[in-house]
Amino acid sequence: MSGSNSERMTSPKTANFKTASTNKKEEPVAIISDDDNNKFEKLKNEDTTSEHIPFDTSFESTIRPKHFDDYVGQSSLKSTLKISIEAAKKRELPLDHILFYGPPGLGKTTLASVIATEMNANIKITSAPSFERPRDIIGILMALKAGDILFIDEIHRLNKISEEILYPAMEDFYLDMTTGKAQTLKSIRIPIPKFTLIGATTKAGSLSGPLRDRFGIIHRLEFYTEDELAKVIKRTAQILEIEIDENGAYAIAKRSRGTPRIANRLVKRVRDYAIVKSNGFINEKLANQSLDILQIDKYGLDNTDRSLINLIANKYNGGPVGIETIATALGEDSKTIEDVYEPYLLQKGFIQRTPRGRKLTPFACKCFNLGSLNIQQELNFDF
């Protein structure tokens, strides 16, 4: 390869500039335009450490653990990640690309931050919907430094062009770009520093096969047990300087739907109730009283969950009934029913999906005193 060709391979700015200067009648068509060069220079010089990004000033970030020792739950996953991190450190290489999937609120973003801390690496946190144009994702990739971690939330929502740009970046740490048009069209490969991509998604099935296969480490996050949630609640209470006893923590944990995000949200609401109605101390009785006022029952169900069960039981004799009928009767979108409310009801075993529609389970009938299936009765929700 000649010296001039080599220069074009390693200097995208020079290549774009030369094309523009030698062919003034037509502007180069490139994924990165000359006008963006200054922007990318600024991006490269930005401090993108996890301690300085605005995201870390929020309440959620305040209670996010920074190390594995502080991270509660997901024991199997933590053990595997610790080994991978230790091996990467000994090899003095970045981690393999990681994909986390599972229901929302289980700590995928938190795990990414913990990994960055354990690897002593900078982290950039973004989400797939923010990549509207190809240069958006290229700008972030070119701003990365060796060993950095790029976290992309809801990665299944990447558009096709951004996904295609990621393929060579993940595999070979190159960006494939074009400059010029028609007969002057040229393809160039630009090397980028070796980095680790951590993707998070609530819909692993929506990921394309080629993208999913490029992740070296793939893990599913599981729902938390009541014991694990109680530990999360006590840790959050300590950070927020809230006094809470063991029984009070378990009372909140039972109604947190197996999700740390919900548990932390309920801690704040119970705290408000304790400050106004009591001396600020949270015990089991006060926790139950405050959650009853919020209309969250002992199973963690809210008004919409109970309305859904009530509808199937009283209007359709226990089911089966179609999802569109349920959505119309509740005044909700069918997608919201499927994505927000159904997963927990299915997980708890209150409803089941059949070819003919949704129906209540014998377990739901037992919990809500409904008797046998297909017997129409009024529900009795006891808090």
C-alpha positions as CSV (number, residue, x, y, z in Angstrom):
1,M,0.0,0.0,0.0
2,S,1.3,3.4,-0.9
3,G,2.0,6.2,1.6
4,S,-0.9,8.3,0.4
5,N,-3.3,5.4,0.7
6,S,-2.0,4.6,4.2
7,E,-2.6,8.2,5.2
8,R,-6.2,8.0,4.1
9,M,-6.7,4.8,6.1
10,T,-5.6,6.4,9.3
11,S,-6.7,10.0,9.0
12,P,-10.5,10.4,8.2
13,K,-10.3,14.1,8.6
14,T,-7.6,14.5,6.0
15,A,-9.4,12.2,3.6
16,N,-12.6,14.2,3.8
17,F,-10.7,17.5,3.5
18,K,-8.8,16.4,0.4
19,T,-12.0,15.1,-1.3
20,A,-13.7,18.4,-0.7
21,S,-10.8,20.5,-2.0
22,T,-10.1,18.6,-5.2
23,N,-13.7,18.2,-6.3
24,K,-15.3,21.5,-5.5
25,K,-18.4,21.0,-7.7
26,E,-19.7,18.1,-5.6
27,E,-19.7,17.8,-1.8
28,P,-18.5,14.5,-0.3
29,V,-21.2,12.3,1.0
30,A,-19.8,10.8,4.2
31,I,-21.2,9.4,7.4
32,I,-19.1,12.0,9.2
33,S,-19.1,15.4,7.5
34,D,-16.3,18.0,7.7
35,D,-18.6,20.2,9.7
36,D,-18.6,17.7,12.5
37,N,-14.9,17.4,12.9
38,N,-14.8,20.1,15.6
39,K,-17.6,18.5,17.4
40,F,-15.8,15.1,17.5
41,E,-12.6,16.9,18.8
42,K,-14.6,18.2,21.7
43,L,-16.2,14.8,22.3
44,K,-12.7,13.2,22.5
45,N,-11.6,15.8,25.1
46,E,-14.6,15.5,27.3
47,D,-14.4,13.9,30.7
48,T,-16.8,11.0,30.5
49,T,-16.1,9.3,33.8
50,S,-19.1,7.9,35.7
51,E,-18.5,10.4,38.5
52,H,-19.1,13.4,36.4
53,I,-22.0,12.7,34.1
54,P,-25.3,14.4,35.1
55,F,-27.1,11.1,35.5
56,D,-25.2,10.5,38.7
57,T,-26.7,13.4,40.5
58,S,-30.2,11.8,40.6
59,F,-31.8,9.9,43.5
60,E,-31.4,6.6,41.7
61,S,-27.7,7.2,41.3
62,T,-27.3,8.1,45.0
63,I,-28.5,4.7,46.1
64,R,-26.8,2.7,43.3
65,P,-24.0,0.4,44.6
66,K,-20.5,1.1,43.2
67,H,-19.0,-2.3,44.0
68,F,-20.0,-6.0,43.9
69,D,-19.8,-6.2,47.7
70,D,-22.6,-3.6,47.9
71,Y,-24.7,-5.1,45.1
72,V,-27.5,-7.2,46.5
73,G,-28.9,-10.2,44.6
74,Q,-28.0,-11.9,41.3
75,S,-25.5,-14.1,43.2
76,S,-24.8,-16.4,40.3
77,L,-24.4,-13.6,37.8
78,K,-22.0,-11.7,40.2
79,S,-19.8,-14.8,40.6
80,T,-19.4,-15.2,36.8
81,L,-18.7,-11.5,36.2
82,K,-16.1,-11.4,39.0
83,I,-14.2,-14.2,37.2
84,S,-14.5,-12.5,33.8
85,I,-13.3,-9.2,35.3
86,E,-10.3,-10.7,37.1
87,A,-9.3,-12.6,33.9
88,A,-9.5,-9.4,31.8
89,K,-7.4,-7.5,34.3
90,K,-4.7,-10.2,34.2
91,R,-4.7,-10.2,30.4
92,E,-4.6,-6.4,30.4
93,L,-7.4,-6.4,27.9
94,P,-11.0,-5.0,27.9
95,L,-13.9,-7.3,28.9
96,D,-15.8,-9.1,26.2
97,H,-19.0,-7.4,25.1
98,I,-21.8,-8.1,27.6
99,L,-25.6,-8.3,27.1
100,F,-28.0,-8.1,30.1
101,Y,-31.7,-8.9,29.5
102,G,-34.7,-9.2,31.8
103,P,-37.6,-7.3,33.2
104,P,-37.2,-3.5,33.9
105,G,-36.0,-2.4,37.3
106,L,-33.7,-5.3,38.2
107,G,-30.4,-3.4,38.0
108,K,-29.0,-3.7,34.5
109,T,-27.7,-0.1,34.4
110,T,-26.4,-0.5,38.0
111,L,-24.5,-3.6,37.0
112,A,-22.8,-1.7,34.1
113,S,-21.7,1.0,36.5
114,V,-20.3,-1.6,39.0
115,I,-18.4,-3.3,36.2
116,A,-16.9,0.0,35.1
117,T,-15.8,0.7,38.7
118,E,-14.3,-2.8,39.1
119,M,-12.5,-2.4,35.8
120,N,-11.2,1.1,36.7
121,A,-12.7,2.2,33.4
122,N,-14.7,5.2,32.2
123,I,-18.3,4.6,31.2
124,K,-20.6,6.3,28.8
125,I,-24.3,5.8,29.4
126,T,-26.8,6.2,26.6
127,S,-29.9,4.6,25.1
128,A,-30.6,3.2,21.6
129,P,-33.5,5.7,20.7
130,S,-31.0,8.6,21.0
131,F,-29.2,7.3,17.8
132,E,-31.4,9.0,15.2
133,R,-28.6,9.4,12.6
134,P,-25.5,7.4,11.8
135,R,-23.2,10.1,12.9
136,D,-24.7,10.0,16.4
137,I,-23.3,6.5,17.2
138,I,-20.1,7.2,15.2
139,G,-19.5,10.3,17.3
140,I,-19.7,8.3,20.5
141,L,-17.6,5.5,19.2
142,M,-14.8,7.9,18.0
143,A,-14.9,9.6,21.4
144,L,-14.1,6.4,23.3
145,K,-10.7,5.7,24.7
146,A,-8.9,2.4,25.2
147,G,-10.6,0.3,27.8
148,D,-13.7,2.5,28.0
149,I,-17.2,1.0,28.6
150,L,-20.1,2.0,26.4
151,F,-23.5,1.2,27.9
152,I,-26.5,1.2,25.6
153,D,-29.9,0.8,27.2
154,E,-32.9,-0.7,25.3
155,I,-30.4,-1.9,22.7
156,H,-33.1,-3.8,20.8
157,R,-34.4,-0.4,19.6
158,L,-31.3,0.4,17.6
159,N,-32.2,1.3,14.0
160,K,-30.7,-0.9,11.2
161,I,-28.0,1.6,10.1
162,S,-26.7,2.0,13.7
163,E,-26.7,-1.7,14.1
164,E,-24.6,-2.2,11.0
165,I,-22.1,0.4,12.1
166,L,-21.7,-1.5,15.4
167,Y,-20.8,-4.9,13.8
168,P,-17.2,-4.1,12.7
169,A,-16.8,-1.8,15.8
170,M,-17.6,-4.7,18.1
171,E,-15.7,-7.4,16.2
172,D,-12.6,-5.7,14.7
173,F,-12.7,-2.3,16.4
174,Y,-13.0,-0.5,13.1
175,L,-15.5,1.9,11.6
176,D,-16.4,1.4,8.0
177,M,-17.2,4.8,6.3
178,T,-17.6,6.1,2.8
179,T,-16.6,9.5,1.3
180,G,-17.5,11.0,-2.1
181,K,-20.3,9.8,-4.3
182,A,-20.9,8.0,-7.6
183,Q,-17.6,7.5,-9.4
184,T,-15.6,9.2,-6.6
185,L,-17.1,7.0,-3.9
186,K,-14.4,5.6,-1.6
187,S,-14.6,3.3,1.4
188,I,-12.2,3.8,4.3
189,R,-11.7,1.8,7.6
190,I,-10.9,3.8,10.7
191,P,-9.5,2.1,13.7
192,I,-11.0,2.9,17.1
193,P,-9.7,2.0,20.6
194,K,-10.6,-1.4,22.0
195,F,-13.7,-0.9,24.2
196,T,-16.4,-3.0,25.9
197,L,-20.0,-2.6,24.9
198,I,-22.6,-3.4,27.5
199,G,-26.1,-3.7,26.1
200,A,-29.3,-3.9,28.1
201,T,-32.7,-4.9,26.9
202,T,-36.1,-5.9,28.3
203,K,-36.9,-7.8,25.0
204,A,-34.0,-10.1,24.1
205,G,-36.2,-11.7,21.4
206,S,-36.3,-8.4,19.6
207,L,-32.5,-8.4,19.1
208,S,-31.3,-9.4,15.7
209,G,-29.3,-12.6,15.5
210,P,-26.1,-11.0,14.2
211,L,-26.0,-8.4,17.0
212,R,-26.8,-10.9,19.7
213,D,-24.1,-13.3,18.5
214,R,-21.4,-10.6,18.8
215,F,-21.8,-10.5,22.6
216,G,-19.3,-12.7,24.4
217,I,-21.2,-12.7,27.7
218,I,-25.0,-13.0,27.9
219,H,-26.9,-13.0,31.2
220,R,-30.5,-12.9,32.3
221,L,-31.4,-11.0,35.4
222,E,-33.9,-12.7,37.7
223,F,-36.6,-11.3,40.0
224,Y,-35.5,-10.7,43.6
225,T,-36.6,-12.8,46.6
226,E,-38.1,-11.1,49.6
227,D,-34.9,-11.7,51.6
228,E,-32.9,-9.9,48.9
229,L,-35.4,-7.1,48.6
230,A,-35.3,-6.6,52.4
231,K,-31.6,-6.1,52.2
232,V,-32.0,-3.6,49.4
233,I,-34.6,-1.7,51.4
234,K,-32.4,-1.6,54.5
235,R,-29.4,-0.4,52.5
236,T,-31.5,2.3,50.9
237,A,-33.0,3.4,54.2
238,Q,-29.5,3.7,55.6
239,I,-28.3,5.9,52.7
240,L,-31.4,8.1,53.1
241,E,-31.0,8.2,56.9
242,I,-34.3,6.4,57.5
243,E,-34.9,4.3,60.6
244,I,-36.5,1.0,59.7
245,D,-36.6,-2.4,61.5
246,E,-36.4,-5.9,60.1
247,N,-40.2,-6.5,60.0
248,G,-40.8,-3.1,58.4
249,A,-38.3,-3.9,55.6
250,Y,-40.0,-7.3,55.0
251,A,-43.4,-5.6,54.9
252,I,-42.3,-3.4,52.1
253,A,-40.4,-6.2,50.3
254,K,-43.5,-8.4,50.1
255,R,-45.3,-5.7,48.1
256,S,-42.4,-4.7,45.8
257,R,-43.1,-7.2,43.0
258,G,-39.6,-8.7,43.2
259,T,-38.1,-5.5,41.8
260,P,-35.5,-3.3,43.5
261,R,-36.7,-0.2,41.6
262,I,-40.2,-0.6,43.0
263,A,-38.8,-1.3,46.5
264,N,-36.8,1.9,46.5
265,R,-39.8,3.9,45.3
266,L,-42.0,2.4,48.1
267,V,-39.3,3.2,50.7
268,K,-39.6,6.9,49.8
269,R,-43.4,6.8,50.0
270,V,-43.4,5.0,53.4
271,R,-40.8,7.5,54.6
272,D,-43.1,10.4,53.8
273,Y,-46.0,8.7,55.7
274,A,-43.7,8.0,58.7
275,I,-42.6,11.6,58.9
276,V,-46.1,13.0,58.8
277,K,-48.0,10.3,60.9
278,S,-45.3,9.0,63.2
279,N,-41.9,9.9,64.6
280,G,-40.1,8.8,61.3
281,F,-39.5,5.3,62.4
282,I,-40.8,2.5,60.1
283,N,-42.0,-0.7,61.6
284,E,-44.3,-3.4,60.1
285,K,-47.5,-1.8,61.2
286,L,-46.6,1.6,59.8
287,A,-45.3,0.2,56.6
288,N,-48.6,-1.8,56.0
289,Q,-50.7,1.3,56.9
290,S,-48.9,3.5,54.4
291,L,-49.0,0.9,51.6
292,D,-52.7,0.3,52.2
293,I,-53.3,4.0,51.7
294,L,-51.3,3.7,48.4
295,Q,-53.7,0.8,47.5
296,I,-50.9,-1.7,47.1
297,D,-52.1,-5.0,48.6
298,K,-50.2,-7.8,50.2
299,Y,-49.5,-9.4,46.8
300,G,-48.0,-6.2,45.4
301,L,-51.0,-5.6,43.2
302,D,-52.3,-2.1,42.4
303,N,-55.7,-0.8,41.3
304,T,-55.2,-1.8,37.6
305,D,-54.0,-5.3,38.5
306,R,-57.0,-5.9,40.7
307,S,-59.3,-4.4,38.1
308,L,-58.0,-6.8,35.5
309,I,-58.5,-9.8,37.8
310,N,-62.0,-8.5,38.9
311,L,-62.9,-8.1,35.2
312,I,-62.0,-11.6,34.3
313,A,-63.7,-13.0,37.4
314,N,-66.9,-11.1,37.5
315,K,-67.6,-10.2,33.9
316,Y,-66.3,-13.3,32.1
317,N,-66.7,-16.0,34.7
318,G,-63.0,-16.5,35.1
319,G,-62.2,-16.5,31.4
320,P,-60.9,-17.2,28.9
321,V,-61.2,-13.7,27.5
322,G,-59.2,-12.0,24.7
323,I,-56.5,-9.4,25.4
324,E,-58.2,-6.8,23.2
325,T,-61.5,-7.2,25.1
326,I,-59.6,-6.8,28.4
327,A,-57.8,-3.7,27.2
328,T,-61.0,-2.1,25.9
329,A,-62.9,-2.8,29.1
330,L,-60.1,-1.3,31.2
331,G,-59.6,1.6,29.0
332,E,-55.9,0.6,28.5
333,D,-53.8,-0.1,25.4
334,S,-53.4,-3.8,24.8
335,K,-49.6,-3.4,24.6
336,T,-49.6,-1.8,28.0
337,I,-51.5,-4.7,29.4
338,E,-49.1,-7.2,27.9
339,D,-45.9,-5.4,28.8
340,V,-46.7,-3.8,32.1
341,Y,-49.4,-5.7,34.0
342,E,-49.5,-9.2,32.6
343,P,-45.8,-10.3,33.3
344,Y,-46.2,-9.9,37.1
345,L,-49.6,-11.6,37.2
346,L,-48.2,-14.5,35.1
347,Q,-45.2,-14.7,37.3
348,K,-47.3,-14.9,40.5
349,G,-49.5,-17.5,38.9
350,F,-52.8,-15.4,39.0
351,I,-53.6,-15.6,35.3
352,Q,-52.6,-17.9,32.4
353,R,-52.5,-17.5,28.7
354,T,-54.5,-19.9,26.6
355,P,-55.2,-20.2,22.9
356,R,-58.6,-18.7,23.6
357,G,-57.4,-15.9,25.8
358,R,-56.6,-15.1,29.4
359,K,-58.1,-16.9,32.3
360,L,-57.7,-17.0,36.1
361,T,-55.8,-19.8,37.7
362,P,-57.0,-21.9,40.7
363,F,-54.3,-20.2,42.7
364,A,-56.0,-16.8,42.0
365,C,-59.4,-18.2,43.0
366,K,-57.9,-19.4,46.3
367,C,-56.1,-16.1,47.0
368,F,-59.2,-14.0,46.3
369,N,-61.8,-16.3,47.7
370,L,-63.4,-16.9,44.2
371,G,-64.2,-20.6,44.7
372,S,-64.0,-22.7,41.5
373,L,-63.2,-21.3,38.0
374,N,-66.1,-20.1,35.9
375,I,-68.1,-19.3,39.0
376,Q,-69.0,-15.6,39.0
377,Q,-68.4,-14.0,42.4
378,E,-67.4,-10.6,43.9
379,L,-63.8,-10.3,44.7
380,N,-62.7,-9.7,48.3
381,F,-59.4,-8.0,48.4
382,D,-58.0,-8.1,52.0
383,F,-55.1,-5.8,52.7
